[in-house]
Amino acid sequence: MANVGKNIRLLRKQRQMTQDDLAERLYVSRQTVSNYETGKSNPDIDMLVRIAEVLQTDVKILIFGLPVSPSRKKEVRKLLLGAVLLAVLAFLFFWLTPLEMTWRQNRFDLGPAFAMQMLLRPAVYLTGGFTVMQGISLLWGIRRRPEKAFVRAHQGVVAFLTVYLLLTVPYCVMRLYVSWQMTRVSDFSTIPYFLPVFWQDAALWVWAKLLAHGSFPFFLIGLVLWNGKRERPKTASDSKVDNPGG
């Protein structure tokens, strides 16, 4: 019965009723309703039935609270998955950073540095932006916007990320391959740079223009990327889940 008062207050506010309104319909004083909601006293079974009738709900809802809709459970799982992925990526970045610095100082090779700065670091910021927006959505009830401007913005960032990955992933793979070959051969001139020069130049140009001052733009891209799923119209069954007994 510990949460009965909170449930009464929540359902009362959903019905846009004041404590005076509820008290009047229950034929009790406003102070009695206030005591119920603050937990100073608990309604008996008969009173619970009357409260449920007035609030157009079920007694079980007053006792156990509103059921969590399947869609909200799915959103919570997305938040947890995003948080775990963010933690893993951040751990990898901070763990690999001193190793990359040691490699660069000892071998004068930037292959691992390019992979860190062009792929891993942006991935941390991108996942962070998406996860932050998912958390804000759950806390404040913000929903994905289906308007054309928001949809086009999402499509734009997806197109940008596709081009960015097509440019940078092969380039970073090539640079890591070259770094690995440098540990195996003595004549570095025999190591093949298998990407065309224009591809290498394009990847470096994008990296210099976008990441010269850090990876924060990818955090903003993550915020926009969150709006990717358009909300479907609610059905009658959804309304019953969101507003049981209403």
Buried (B, 14 or more C-beta within 10 A) or exposed (E): EEEBBEBBBBBBEBBEBEBEBBBBBBEBEBEBBBBBBEEEEEBEEEBBEBBBEBBEBEBEBBEEBBEEEEBEEEBEEBBEEBBEBBEEBBEBBEEBBEEBEEBBEEEEBBBBBBBBBBBBBBBBBBBBBBBBBBEEBEEEEEEBBEEEEBBEBBEEBBEBBEEBEEBBBBBBBBBBBBBEBBEEEEEEEEBEEEBEEEBBEBBBEBBEEBBEEEBEBBBEBBBBBBBBEEEEEEEEEBEEBBBBBE
